[in-house]
Amino acid sequence: MTHVLSDYQQVIHELSERIVAAQKPIRILDALKWNAEVQQNFFKHKFKKLPEVDAEFYATKNPLQFDPQKKMEEFYEIDRSIRKTLGQYSGVGSIMQRMCHEYTRVVEMLTARGTPKFTEISQELYGSSEDAFHVGAPTLKDLATLVTNTLTNIKDQVKSPADLKTFTSEEVVEILGGRLEKYFTDKNHNVRVELSDGILADASAGAERIKIHEGMMFSEREIRTFEVHEGWVHLGTTLNGLSQPVCTFLSKGPPSATITQEGLAIITEVFTFASYPGRLKRLTNRITGVNMAEEGANFLDVFHFFRSQELDEEDSYQSAVRVFRGSNPDLGPFTKDLSYSKGFILIYNYVRLAVQRGLLSQIPVLFIGKTTLEDIHILSDLIEEEILIPPKYIPPQFQDLAALSAWMCYSLFLNKIDLQRMATDFKSMLQQGNR
């Protein structure tokens, strides 16, 4: 269907397209990766020598594919155009202006690879393990400690055949491709699943494809996680954003959108019962690794921490690289991996409050594209103004607002109960259950 745009919509569309074009050569993770030679040398020295990575390494082995100064000037010019054409108080204009600012900071961060400033900007964009959610609230570091202690208590009590790694990466491509073909029904979208040997993660979503790490074995639980996390959420929001006739910027996301995206993906895992203790352990171990680096630990310290968490040498190395990529092995971390848990906490509480305040219609808007929580009210208004079209792909658990509301109503009440007090009152019953 062809959309005929009004003059106002055309102005927004043109500005949006300029942002999409400007950010295209900025590939954050590609700019931060370490090559195979670094890993080979680390293993050659039996995990006793820090990897040889510094600012010179990034400049020579992994140069940026754009001129940083010209790219920042390009975003400054787009920002000025937004103010000139849409005005100072335009809602959609404020979203695009913030995107310009964030991408400018991203360019500055990439320019600072291998220096202390890299971590400073990373913490600004993605947060720190010790950031508070509100006055007196626990931090992500506290979450990692709580989850670790809890998982220790249930160790080996939740294993099932679904946890056995019996599927090759080739089989996962076939299985996942079949499942997503049924979910993404629009034949105009070329959704595909393919193998890749160039990613750190087990799976990664791109514009219209999911990459599966070649040469690995996976469990049924992991396949289900890929389906809802990479497929339903990451691919789904990308396709919803690409479907927008006016605000095409919703198909692309700056760091603030990454936090919302990963939060949506994790909460969807939880709501579909696709998550599991091993998954939680991996996410909270990442928090601990980032926190260690923020407190001065080097790559060797973090690598050995992951080894202590029963990861093999290969997984421990890759996990430690996730913490230090873009930085030096003895400087601060790249804090993007906090996005999963930070985003989950923010999204979960947003949904609870939306239910409490009767704002159910705003919840599906979370999936309209690469969004941030602070923009949801603006995006809702833009739907009413018919500048945005509602999202097509929404996970079933978020389509059924009645069931979701029931869950959140109980959650609001349970939050008022003192669990430690209950533990004391339930002491005899809990002891009996452990015999």
CORVENVEN-V227205 format. One record per pair of residues at least 12 apart in sequence whose ideal C-beta (glycine too) atoms are under 7 Angstrom apart, sorted by sequence separation. I is the first residue (numbers start at 1). J is the second residue. D is the distance in Angstrom with one decimal. If there is no record, write none. Layout:
# CORVENVEN-V227205
[[I | J | D] [I | J | D]]
This chain:
# CORVENVEN-V227205
[[109 | 121 | 3.9] [129 | 141 | 4.7] [199 | 211 | 5.5] [201 | 213 | 7.0] [351 | 363 | 6.0] [38 | 51 | 4.9] [108 | 121 | 5.9] [109 | 122 | 6.2] [180 | 193 | 6.7] [238 | 251 | 5.8] [289 | 302 | 4.9] [292 | 305 | 6.3] [303 | 316 | 5.4] [306 | 319 | 4.6] [38 | 52 | 6.9] [82 | 96 | 5.4] [199 | 213 | 5.9] [202 | 216 | 6.6] [303 | 317 | 6.4] [306 | 320 | 6.0] [362 | 376 | 5.3] [365 | 379 | 5.2] [38 | 53 | 6.1] [82 | 97 | 5.4] [177 | 192 | 6.8] [194 | 209 | 6.0] [196 | 211 | 3.8] [322 | 337 | 5.7] [362 | 377 | 7.0] [365 | 380 | 5.4] [105 | 121 | 5.8] [109 | 125 | 6.9] [177 | 193 | 4.2] [192 | 208 | 6.9] [193 | 209 | 6.9] [196 | 212 | 6.8] [210 | 226 | 6.8] [289 | 305 | 6.3] [34 | 51 | 6.9] [176 | 193 | 4.8] [191 | 208 | 5.6] [192 | 209 | 4.8] [193 | 210 | 4.8] [194 | 211 | 6.2] [195 | 212 | 5.7] [196 | 213 | 6.7] [197 | 214 | 4.5] [288 | 305 | 6.8] [289 | 306 | 6.8] [303 | 320 | 4.3] [79 | 97 | 5.4] [190 | 208 | 5.4] [196 | 214 | 6.2] [197 | 215 | 6.9] [302 | 320 | 4.6] [362 | 380 | 5.3] [34 | 53 | 6.1] [105 | 124 | 6.7] [106 | 125 | 7.0] [189 | 208 | 6.0] [193 | 212 | 6.4] [195 | 214 | 4.3] [361 | 380 | 6.9] [105 | 125 | 6.1] [173 | 193 | 4.8] [202 | 222 | 6.8] [210 | 230 | 4.9] [368 | 388 | 6.5] [79 | 100 | 4.3] [173 | 194 | 6.4] [210 | 231 | 6.5] [285 | 306 | 6.7] [299 | 320 | 5.7] [302 | 323 | 5.5] [78 | 100 | 5.4] [173 | 195 | 6.1] [102 | 125 | 6.8] [203 | 226 | 4.6] [350 | 373 | 5.6] [368 | 391 | 4.4] [237 | 261 | 6.6] [285 | 309 | 5.4] [367 | 391 | 4.5] [75 | 100 | 4.4] [170 | 195 | 7.0] [205 | 230 | 4.2] [210 | 235 | 6.6] [299 | 324 | 5.4] [35 | 61 | 6.0] [169 | 195 | 5.9] [367 | 393 | 6.8] [203 | 230 | 5.2] [234 | 261 | 6.5] [346 | 373 | 6.1] [364 | 391 | 6.2] [367 | 394 | 4.9] [75 | 103 | 5.4] [233 | 261 | 6.9] [33 | 62 | 6.7] [75 | 104 | 4.8] [205 | 234 | 3.7] [205 | 235 | 5.3] [289 | 319 | 6.6] [293 | 323 | 5.4] [299 | 329 | 3.6] [364 | 394 | 5.2] [31 | 62 | 6.3] [207 | 238 | 6.0] [233 | 264 | 5.1] [234 | 265 | 6.4] [289 | 320 | 6.8] [293 | 324 | 6.7] [298 | 329 | 5.8] [367 | 398 | 6.8] [72 | 104 | 5.1] [233 | 265 | 4.2] [298 | 330 | 4.3] [31 | 64 | 6.0] [290 | 323 | 5.7] [176 | 210 | 6.7] [289 | 323 | 4.5] [364 | 398 | 6.1] [72 | 107 | 5.4] [233 | 268 | 5.4] [363 | 398 | 6.2] [71 | 107 | 5.2] [229 | 265 | 4.3] [232 | 268 | 6.1] [286 | 322 | 6.8] [294 | 332 | 6.1] [363 | 401 | 6.6] [68 | 107 | 5.2] [173 | 212 | 5.5] [229 | 268 | 6.9] [293 | 332 | 5.8] [294 | 333 | 6.1] [25 | 65 | 5.0] [172 | 212 | 5.2] [228 | 268 | 5.0] [229 | 269 | 5.7] [293 | 333 | 3.7] [25 | 66 | 4.4] [228 | 269 | 5.8] [360 | 401 | 4.9] [68 | 111 | 4.7] [169 | 212 | 5.0] [290 | 333 | 4.7] [169 | 213 | 6.3] [191 | 235 | 6.3] [225 | 269 | 5.9] [228 | 272 | 5.1] [169 | 214 | 5.3] [290 | 335 | 5.5] [360 | 405 | 6.7] [64 | 110 | 6.0] [169 | 215 | 6.3] [172 | 218 | 5.2] [228 | 274 | 5.0] [169 | 216 | 5.3] [176 | 223 | 6.2] [180 | 227 | 7.0] [290 | 337 | 6.1] [175 | 223 | 5.9] [179 | 227 | 5.3] [183 | 231 | 6.5] [290 | 338 | 5.9] [168 | 217 | 6.3] [183 | 232 | 6.6] [225 | 274 | 5.1] [167 | 217 | 6.6] [176 | 226 | 5.7] [189 | 239 | 5.4] [224 | 274 | 4.5] [225 | 275 | 6.9] [355 | 405 | 5.1] [167 | 218 | 4.8] [172 | 223 | 5.7] [176 | 227 | 6.1] [180 | 231 | 4.8] [286 | 337 | 4.1] [287 | 338 | 6.2] [22 | 74 | 5.1] [165 | 217 | 4.0] [22 | 75 | 6.0] [165 | 218 | 5.8] [166 | 219 | 7.0] [355 | 408 | 4.0] [165 | 219 | 5.0] [225 | 279 | 6.4] [287 | 341 | 5.9] [355 | 409 | 6.7] [58 | 113 | 4.1] [164 | 219 | 5.8] [184 | 239 | 6.8] [221 | 276 | 5.2] [22 | 78 | 6.4] [58 | 114 | 5.3] [163 | 219 | 5.2] [167 | 223 | 6.5] [352 | 408 | 4.9] [356 | 412 | 5.8] [57 | 114 | 6.7] [162 | 219 | 6.3] [283 | 340 | 5.1] [284 | 341 | 6.8] [351 | 408 | 6.1] [55 | 113 | 6.3] [162 | 220 | 4.5] [163 | 221 | 5.9] [283 | 341 | 5.6] [19 | 78 | 6.1] [55 | 114 | 3.1] [162 | 221 | 4.9] [352 | 411 | 5.7] [18 | 78 | 5.1] [54 | 114 | 4.9] [55 | 115 | 5.8] [352 | 412 | 5.8] [15 | 78 | 6.8] [15 | 81 | 6.3] [15 | 82 | 5.7] [15 | 85 | 7.0] [11 | 85 | 5.4] [266 | 340 | 5.4] [19 | 96 | 6.0] [26 | 103 | 6.6] [262 | 339 | 4.2] [266 | 343 | 6.7] [267 | 344 | 5.4] [28 | 106 | 6.4] [258 | 336 | 6.8] [262 | 340 | 4.5] [266 | 344 | 4.1] [31 | 110 | 5.1] [12 | 92 | 5.8] [16 | 96 | 6.7] [19 | 99 | 5.8] [23 | 103 | 5.5] [26 | 106 | 6.2] [259 | 339 | 4.7] [263 | 343 | 2.3] [267 | 347 | 5.1] [15 | 96 | 6.0] [19 | 100 | 6.8] [26 | 107 | 6.8] [32 | 113 | 6.9] [258 | 339 | 5.2] [262 | 343 | 4.5] [263 | 344 | 4.8] [267 | 348 | 5.7] [259 | 342 | 5.8] [260 | 343 | 5.9] [263 | 346 | 5.7] [264 | 347 | 5.8] [259 | 343 | 4.5] [263 | 347 | 3.9] [260 | 347 | 6.9] [264 | 366 | 6.0] [261 | 370 | 6.4] [260 | 371 | 5.7] [260 | 372 | 5.2] [257 | 370 | 4.1] [260 | 373 | 5.9] [257 | 371 | 6.1] [257 | 372 | 5.5] [256 | 372 | 4.5] [253 | 370 | 2.9] [200 | 318 | 5.5] [250 | 368 | 6.3] [251 | 369 | 6.0] [252 | 370 | 5.9] [158 | 277 | 5.7] [250 | 369 | 2.7] [251 | 370 | 6.7] [250 | 370 | 5.9] [200 | 321 | 6.5] [250 | 371 | 6.9] [200 | 322 | 6.0] [154 | 277 | 6.5] [244 | 369 | 6.6] [272 | 397 | 6.2] [151 | 277 | 5.3] [271 | 397 | 4.2] [240 | 367 | 6.1] [268 | 395 | 5.1] [240 | 368 | 5.5] [241 | 369 | 3.1] [126 | 255 | 5.6] [151 | 280 | 6.7] [240 | 369 | 5.3] [241 | 370 | 5.8] [268 | 397 | 6.8] [125 | 255 | 3.9] [151 | 281 | 5.5] [237 | 367 | 5.5] [236 | 367 | 6.3] [237 | 369 | 5.6] [126 | 259 | 6.8] [147 | 280 | 5.6] [237 | 370 | 6.1] [148 | 284 | 6.2] [147 | 284 | 4.4] [144 | 284 | 4.2] [247 | 387 | 6.7] [143 | 284 | 6.6] [246 | 387 | 5.2] [247 | 388 | 5.9] [246 | 388 | 7.0] [144 | 287 | 4.1] [143 | 287 | 6.7] [144 | 288 | 4.9] [244 | 388 | 6.2] [244 | 389 | 6.5] [141 | 287 | 6.6] [243 | 389 | 6.7] [140 | 287 | 5.1] [106 | 254 | 6.9] [106 | 255 | 6.7] [243 | 392 | 6.5] [99 | 249 | 6.3] [141 | 291 | 5.0] [103 | 254 | 5.8] [240 | 391 | 4.2] [102 | 254 | 3.8] [240 | 392 | 6.0] [96 | 249 | 6.2] [102 | 255 | 5.9] [240 | 393 | 5.7] [102 | 256 | 6.2] [239 | 393 | 6.0] [92 | 247 | 6.7] [99 | 254 | 5.3] [236 | 393 | 3.8] [129 | 287 | 5.6] [129 | 290 | 5.2] [129 | 291 | 3.9] [232 | 395 | 4.8] [129 | 294 | 5.9] [128 | 294 | 6.3] [228 | 395 | 6.8] [140 | 338 | 5.8] [143 | 341 | 6.0] [140 | 341 | 5.7] [140 | 342 | 6.0] [128 | 335 | 6.3] [118 | 326 | 5.6] [119 | 327 | 5.9] [127 | 335 | 6.2] [118 | 327 | 5.4] [126 | 335 | 4.5] [129 | 338 | 6.2] [184 | 393 | 6.8] [126 | 336 | 5.0] [127 | 338 | 5.3] [119 | 331 | 6.5] [122 | 334 | 5.3] [123 | 335 | 5.5] [126 | 338 | 5.9] [133 | 345 | 6.4] [113 | 326 | 5.2] [114 | 327 | 6.9] [119 | 332 | 3.0] [122 | 335 | 4.8] [126 | 339 | 5.8] [114 | 328 | 5.5] [119 | 333 | 6.1] [116 | 331 | 5.9] [127 | 342 | 5.6] [116 | 332 | 6.6] [20 | 248 | 5.5] [20 | 249 | 5.9] [23 | 252 | 5.7] [19 | 249 | 4.9] [16 | 247 | 5.5] [17 | 248 | 5.8] [16 | 248 | 4.7] [20 | 252 | 5.7] [13 | 246 | 5.0] [16 | 249 | 4.4] [12 | 246 | 5.4] [12 | 247 | 6.6] [13 | 248 | 6.8] [9 | 246 | 4.8] [5 | 245 | 6.9] [5 | 246 | 6.5] [3 | 245 | 3.9] [50 | 298 | 6.3] [51 | 299 | 6.0] [50 | 299 | 5.5] [50 | 300 | 6.3] [47 | 303 | 6.4] [54 | 328 | 5.4] [42 | 317 | 6.5] [53 | 328 | 6.1] [53 | 329 | 5.9] [39 | 317 | 6.2] [51 | 329 | 5.0] [50 | 329 | 4.3] [50 | 330 | 6.2] [95 | 375 | 5.2] [95 | 378 | 6.3] [92 | 378 | 6.8] [34 | 321 | 5.7] [91 | 378 | 4.0] [91 | 381 | 6.3] [92 | 382 | 6.1] [34 | 325 | 6.3] [33 | 325 | 6.3] [32 | 325 | 4.2] [32 | 326 | 3.7] [92 | 387 | 7.0] [32 | 334 | 6.4] [12 | 387 | 6.8] [9 | 387 | 6.1]]
